[in-house]
Amino acid sequence: MRKHSVCLLLLVVALSLAHAQAPSAQPSSAPALPYSPSLDLSSMDKSVDPCVDLYHYSCGGWQKKNPIPPDQTSWSVYGKLYQDNLTFLRGMLEQAAQPDAERNAVTRQIGDFYAACMDETTVEKRGLTALQPELDAVAQIKSAKELAPLVARLQLIYARYSYTSPMFFSAGSAQDPDDSEQVIADVDQGGLGMPDRDYYLKDDAKSKETREHYLQHVRKVFELIGDSPEAAQRNAETVMRLETAMAKASLTRVERRDPHKLVHKMKVADLIQLASNFDWSTYYNEMQYPQFAILNVDAP
């Protein structure tokens, strides 16, 4: 979901720039946001006594016209504005995707990219072609030491699409916790497919049900890339065991609220000693890090 949101945002920003380059006159078919006045008297419910219930007097009309959608847990003018804006942005992209000789170069590139993303027939026809090199590289891994260059390459490729579930761990730069004027290298926990460590470790009925659904989802992914149902089940269970182990090694959300628990500054040599099964020198070379003396390991 997040991947789609980021791609949509990038496309829309670029499309806005393209429109800025085009003549100011717009065709009548251009998408338009629904207009709602700042003070809309129809949003009021004047049948309610304001001295008894000011809220429903002020907003009752809007609530009657805008019931909570079945796919939402709550609804408000801001939620409706967000959905209206998504619809508007989609209209811009669909218009840019139309084969119009009047499109400028930027609009054509954006529209063609969006059309390619939405061309499910071609996507299904191509199958795993785009992913096959990465799948082959994973299959060729024989030891933990060989992970570093592959992890670095995949993080560089896919970090732009996912900021919430980095592969194995998150890495980058951050302010020095002891000197806000300095920026240093940083390594933090990550690699979980579900939102938080507690999804893997809590024993209540809801958490167990969530884990079962997640296992089914991962198994389905393996089936979609060609595994037999039996192999897909084994692979899904392996993924769950791996992520559960990483969850056990992760700090809780409460622990992460204590900034002192996230400060573990060390040299790269210390990190290599701390996690010796991973080739950190190769990883940082592949990630094209500049030379640095100190880094912070948030959750060792």
C-alpha positions as CSV (number, residue, x, y, z in Angstrom):
1,M,0.0,0.0,0.0
2,R,2.7,2.4,1.0
3,K,4.6,1.6,-2.2
4,H,1.6,2.7,-4.3
5,S,1.2,5.9,-2.2
6,V,4.8,6.9,-2.7
7,C,4.7,6.2,-6.5
8,L,1.4,8.1,-6.7
9,L,2.9,11.1,-4.9
10,L,6.0,11.2,-7.1
11,L,3.9,10.9,-10.3
12,V,1.6,13.7,-9.2
13,V,4.4,16.1,-8.2
14,A,6.0,15.5,-11.6
15,L,2.7,16.0,-13.4
16,S,2.1,19.2,-11.6
17,L,5.4,20.5,-12.9
18,A,4.4,19.4,-16.4
19,H,1.2,21.3,-16.1
20,A,3.1,24.4,-15.0
21,Q,5.1,24.2,-18.2
22,A,2.0,23.9,-20.4
23,P,-0.3,26.8,-21.5
24,S,-2.6,28.1,-18.8
25,A,-5.7,27.2,-20.7
26,Q,-7.1,23.8,-19.7
27,P,-9.6,21.7,-21.5
28,S,-13.1,21.4,-20.1
29,S,-12.4,17.7,-19.5
30,A,-9.7,18.4,-16.9
31,P,-10.4,16.8,-13.5
32,A,-11.7,19.2,-10.8
33,L,-12.0,18.9,-7.1
34,P,-15.6,19.1,-5.7
35,Y,-16.2,22.5,-4.3
36,S,-17.5,23.0,-0.7
37,P,-17.8,26.5,0.7
38,S,-16.1,27.3,4.0
39,L,-19.4,27.9,5.6
40,D,-22.0,25.5,4.3
41,L,-25.3,26.0,5.9
42,S,-26.6,22.7,4.5
43,S,-24.1,21.0,6.9
44,M,-26.1,22.2,9.8
45,D,-29.2,20.5,11.3
46,K,-31.4,23.3,12.4
47,S,-34.0,20.9,13.8
48,V,-31.6,20.4,16.8
49,D,-31.6,22.8,19.6
50,P,-28.1,24.3,19.8
51,C,-28.5,24.8,23.5
52,V,-29.0,21.1,23.9
53,D,-26.6,19.7,21.3
54,L,-24.4,22.3,19.6
55,Y,-22.3,19.6,17.7
56,H,-25.2,18.0,15.9
57,Y,-26.8,21.5,15.3
58,S,-23.5,22.5,13.6
59,C,-22.6,19.2,11.8
60,G,-25.8,17.0,11.8
61,G,-26.6,17.9,8.1
62,W,-23.1,16.9,7.0
63,Q,-23.3,13.6,8.9
64,K,-26.6,12.7,7.3
65,K,-25.2,13.3,3.8
66,N,-21.9,11.6,4.5
67,P,-22.4,8.3,6.4
68,I,-19.3,6.3,7.4
69,P,-18.2,4.3,4.4
70,P,-18.2,0.5,4.9
71,D,-14.4,0.3,4.5
72,Q,-13.7,3.0,7.1
73,T,-13.8,3.0,10.9
74,S,-14.5,6.7,11.2
75,W,-15.3,9.6,8.8
76,S,-14.8,13.3,8.8
77,V,-14.5,16.3,6.5
78,Y,-10.7,15.6,6.5
79,G,-11.1,12.0,5.6
80,K,-13.5,12.9,2.8
81,L,-11.1,15.5,1.6
82,Y,-8.3,13.0,1.5
83,Q,-10.4,10.5,-0.6
84,D,-11.6,13.3,-2.9
85,N,-8.0,14.4,-3.4
86,L,-7.0,10.8,-4.3
87,T,-9.8,10.7,-6.9
88,F,-8.7,14.0,-8.3
89,L,-5.1,13.0,-8.6
90,R,-6.1,9.7,-10.2
91,G,-8.1,11.7,-12.8
92,M,-4.9,13.8,-13.5
93,L,-2.9,10.6,-14.1
94,E,-5.6,9.0,-16.2
95,Q,-5.8,12.1,-18.4
96,A,-2.0,12.2,-18.7
97,A,-2.1,8.6,-19.9
98,Q,-4.4,9.3,-22.8
99,P,-2.5,9.2,-26.2
100,D,-2.8,12.9,-27.0
101,A,-0.5,14.5,-29.5
102,E,-0.7,17.8,-27.5
103,R,1.0,16.2,-24.4
104,N,4.4,17.7,-23.6
105,A,7.4,15.4,-23.0
106,V,7.0,15.4,-19.2
107,T,3.3,14.7,-19.3
108,R,3.8,11.9,-21.9
109,Q,6.5,10.3,-19.8
110,I,4.3,10.4,-16.6
111,G,1.2,9.2,-18.5
112,D,3.0,6.3,-20.2
113,F,4.5,5.2,-16.8
114,Y,1.1,5.3,-15.1
115,A,-0.5,3.4,-18.1
116,A,2.3,0.8,-17.9
117,C,1.7,0.3,-14.2
118,M,-2.1,-0.2,-14.8
119,D,-1.7,-2.5,-17.7
120,E,-2.5,-5.7,-15.8
121,T,-2.6,-7.9,-18.9
122,T,1.0,-7.1,-19.8
123,V,2.1,-7.4,-16.2
124,E,0.5,-10.9,-15.9
125,K,2.1,-11.9,-19.3
126,R,5.6,-10.8,-18.2
127,G,5.2,-12.8,-14.9
128,L,8.4,-12.9,-12.9
129,T,10.6,-11.6,-15.6
130,A,11.4,-8.3,-13.8
131,L,12.1,-10.1,-10.5
132,Q,13.9,-13.2,-11.8
133,P,17.5,-11.7,-11.4
134,E,16.9,-11.0,-7.8
135,L,15.3,-14.4,-7.1
136,D,18.3,-16.1,-8.8
137,A,20.7,-14.1,-6.7
138,V,18.9,-15.1,-3.5
139,A,19.0,-18.8,-4.6
140,Q,22.7,-18.6,-5.1
141,I,23.5,-17.5,-1.5
142,K,25.4,-20.3,0.3
143,S,26.5,-18.6,3.6
144,A,25.7,-15.6,5.8
145,K,28.9,-13.9,4.6
146,E,27.5,-13.8,1.1
147,L,24.5,-11.8,2.2
148,A,26.1,-8.4,2.5
149,P,26.4,-7.4,-1.2
150,L,23.0,-8.7,-2.1
151,V,21.4,-7.0,0.9
152,A,23.1,-3.7,0.0
153,R,22.0,-3.9,-3.7
154,L,18.4,-4.8,-2.8
155,Q,18.2,-2.1,-0.1
156,L,19.4,0.5,-2.7
157,I,16.8,-0.8,-5.2
158,Y,13.8,-1.1,-3.0
159,A,14.4,1.5,-0.2
160,R,12.5,4.0,-2.4
161,Y,9.4,1.9,-2.2
162,S,9.3,0.9,1.5
163,Y,10.3,3.0,4.4
164,T,8.6,0.8,7.1
165,S,10.0,-2.6,6.5
166,P,13.7,-2.4,5.4
167,M,15.4,-5.7,4.6
168,F,16.9,-7.3,7.7
169,F,17.7,-3.9,9.3
170,S,17.5,-0.2,8.5
171,A,20.7,1.8,7.8
172,G,21.4,5.3,6.9
173,S,22.5,8.6,8.6
174,A,21.2,10.4,11.6
175,Q,22.1,13.1,14.0
176,D,24.8,12.2,16.5
177,P,22.8,11.7,19.7
178,D,25.6,13.4,21.6
179,D,26.2,16.3,19.2
180,S,23.2,17.7,17.2
181,E,25.6,19.5,14.8
182,Q,27.0,16.2,13.5
183,V,25.4,13.6,11.3
184,I,26.8,10.1,11.6
185,A,26.1,6.6,10.2
186,D,23.2,4.8,11.9
187,V,22.0,1.1,12.0
188,D,18.6,0.2,13.5
189,Q,16.3,-2.8,13.8
190,G,14.0,-3.7,10.9
191,G,13.1,-6.5,8.6
192,L,9.6,-7.3,9.9
193,G,6.7,-7.9,7.5
194,M,4.1,-7.1,10.1
195,P,3.9,-3.6,11.7
196,D,5.6,-4.3,15.1
197,R,7.4,-7.0,17.1
198,D,4.4,-7.6,19.3
199,Y,2.4,-9.0,16.4
200,Y,4.9,-11.9,16.5
201,L,5.1,-12.4,20.2
202,K,1.8,-11.7,21.9
203,D,-0.3,-14.7,22.9
204,D,-3.8,-13.3,22.8
205,A,-6.3,-14.8,20.4
206,K,-6.3,-11.8,18.0
207,S,-2.5,-11.8,17.7
208,K,-2.5,-15.6,16.9
209,E,-5.2,-15.0,14.3
210,T,-3.2,-12.2,12.7
211,R,-0.1,-14.4,12.6
212,E,-2.1,-17.2,10.9
213,H,-3.5,-14.8,8.3
214,Y,0.1,-13.4,7.7
215,L,1.4,-17.0,7.2
216,Q,-1.4,-17.6,4.7
217,H,-0.4,-14.4,2.9
218,V,3.3,-15.3,2.7
219,R,2.4,-18.8,1.5
220,K,0.3,-17.3,-1.2
221,V,3.1,-15.1,-2.4
222,F,5.4,-18.2,-2.7
223,E,2.7,-20.0,-4.7
224,L,2.4,-17.0,-7.0
225,I,6.1,-17.2,-7.9
226,G,5.7,-20.9,-8.8
227,D,6.2,-22.9,-5.6
228,S,4.0,-26.0,-5.0
229,P,1.6,-25.7,-2.1
230,E,3.9,-27.9,0.0
231,A,7.0,-25.9,-0.8
232,A,5.2,-22.6,-0.3
233,Q,4.0,-23.7,3.2
234,R,7.6,-24.7,4.1
235,N,9.0,-21.4,2.8
236,A,6.3,-19.4,4.6
237,E,7.1,-21.1,7.9
238,T,10.8,-20.3,7.4
239,V,10.0,-16.7,6.8
240,M,7.8,-16.7,10.0
241,R,10.6,-18.3,12.0
242,L,13.2,-15.8,10.7
243,E,11.0,-12.7,11.4
244,T,10.0,-14.0,14.8
245,A,13.6,-14.3,15.7
246,M,14.2,-10.7,14.6
247,A,11.2,-9.6,16.5
248,K,12.5,-11.2,19.7
249,A,15.8,-9.2,19.2
250,S,13.9,-5.9,18.6
251,L,13.1,-3.3,21.2
252,T,9.5,-2.7,22.2
253,R,7.8,0.6,21.3
254,V,7.9,1.5,25.0
255,E,11.6,0.8,25.2
256,R,12.2,3.0,22.1
257,R,10.6,5.9,23.8
258,D,13.7,6.1,26.1
259,P,16.3,7.9,24.0
260,H,19.1,6.6,26.2
261,K,18.3,3.0,25.1
262,L,18.9,4.0,21.5
263,V,22.5,5.3,22.0
264,H,25.2,2.7,21.3
265,K,28.0,4.6,19.5
266,M,30.9,2.5,18.2
267,K,33.5,2.0,15.5
268,V,32.9,-0.2,12.5
269,A,35.4,-2.6,14.0
270,D,33.2,-2.9,17.1
271,L,30.1,-3.5,14.9
272,I,32.0,-6.2,13.0
273,Q,32.8,-7.9,16.3
274,L,29.2,-7.5,17.5
275,A,27.7,-9.1,14.4
276,S,30.5,-11.0,12.9
277,N,28.4,-13.2,10.6
278,F,27.6,-10.2,8.4
279,D,30.3,-8.6,6.2
280,W,29.8,-5.0,7.2
281,S,32.9,-3.7,5.3
282,T,31.5,-5.1,2.0
283,Y,28.0,-3.8,2.9
284,Y,29.2,-0.2,3.4
285,N,31.3,-0.4,0.2
286,E,28.4,-1.6,-1.8
287,M,26.2,1.1,-0.3
288,Q,28.8,3.6,-1.4
289,Y,29.2,5.1,2.1
290,P,31.9,7.7,2.6
291,Q,34.7,6.9,5.1
292,F,33.4,7.3,8.6
293,A,34.9,6.7,12.1
294,I,31.8,6.4,14.3
295,L,28.3,5.0,13.9
296,N,25.3,4.5,16.2
297,V,23.6,1.2,16.6
298,D,20.2,2.0,17.9
299,A,19.2,-1.6,18.9
300,P,22.2,-3.9,19.2
